[in-house]
Amino acid sequence: MGTLTSPELPARAFRDLADALAFFTRLPRLGARPAVDSPFAFARFAWAAPLAGAVVGLIGALAGEAGALLALQPNLRAVFAVAAMVLATGALHEDGFADCADGFGGGRDREAKLAIMRDSRLGTYGVCALVLALIAKVSMTTILLRAGFAWGAAGLVVACAGGRVAALAPMALLGPARREGAGADAGRLPMEALVGAGGAFIALALVFGVWSFGVIEALFAGLLAGAAGFGAARLAQRQIGGQTGDVAGAAALAGELAALVGLLIAWRGP
């Protein structure tokens, strides 16, 4: 593989961001469709996962700001923001979170857990886990939006970017639990791809931290998001012996929630 020249770098970065958005969201695709030389060449564009998360966070912040223009209270604006983010991602992460809760909580052994996770129906564990996660996300988003657009937007960007780094952790640390499915198609992620995504997150944390609540606070939020990703990987290893697309989705949502908790712990307000 040859070295990229300076004019090629922006085009490569744009292509990687477009591929990351296509993988992590349901937004209209930017630019040409990816080549079919590999299963979405995930390792190539994994570094851009936090950037895709940042776009989702901005969408949520803009939806919350639209609610402000309608003179809605912060709690209703937070519902708008979370709903917009769920729509932007096609509820991919929420689906994985609920499926993992059902499988890990209701399966007697590895095969039973995997079978439950593949079932499109939700059980009690999944419903309870998803409802509690959404309540927590709306509640923490409400606090951020009360502080104004800058703090709300920066908080959602950092949280969603950190969540996408968390989603990569199981994919880098574990092999696929199945021979087919999204996790198997993506394969085991090279560790350098996870490191690259971490670097992209740090860059975002520096920019949005300086703009709003502070760099230390943003980095602390990212640290908790990463811890959530590693925790999800460890739990998946114990439960099903590997990772699946559901595990990555669950790690993403867990990472977002952990990042929001980190922001609220470290943040001193505007």
Secondary structure, 3 states (H helix, E strand, C coil): CCCCCCCHHHHHHHHHHHHHHHHHCCCCCCCCCCCCCCCCCHHHHHHHHHHHHHHHHHHHHHHHHHHHHCCCCHHHHHHHHHHHHHHHHCCHHHHHHHHHHHHHHHCCCHHHHHHHHHCCCCCHHHHHHHHHHHHHHHHHHHHHHHCCHHHHHHHHHHHHHHHHHHHHHHHHHCCECCCCCHHHHHCCCCHHHHHHHHHHHHHHHHHHHHHCCCHHHHHHHHHHHHHHHHHHHHHHHHHHCCECHHHHHHHHHHHHHHHHHHHHHHCCCC
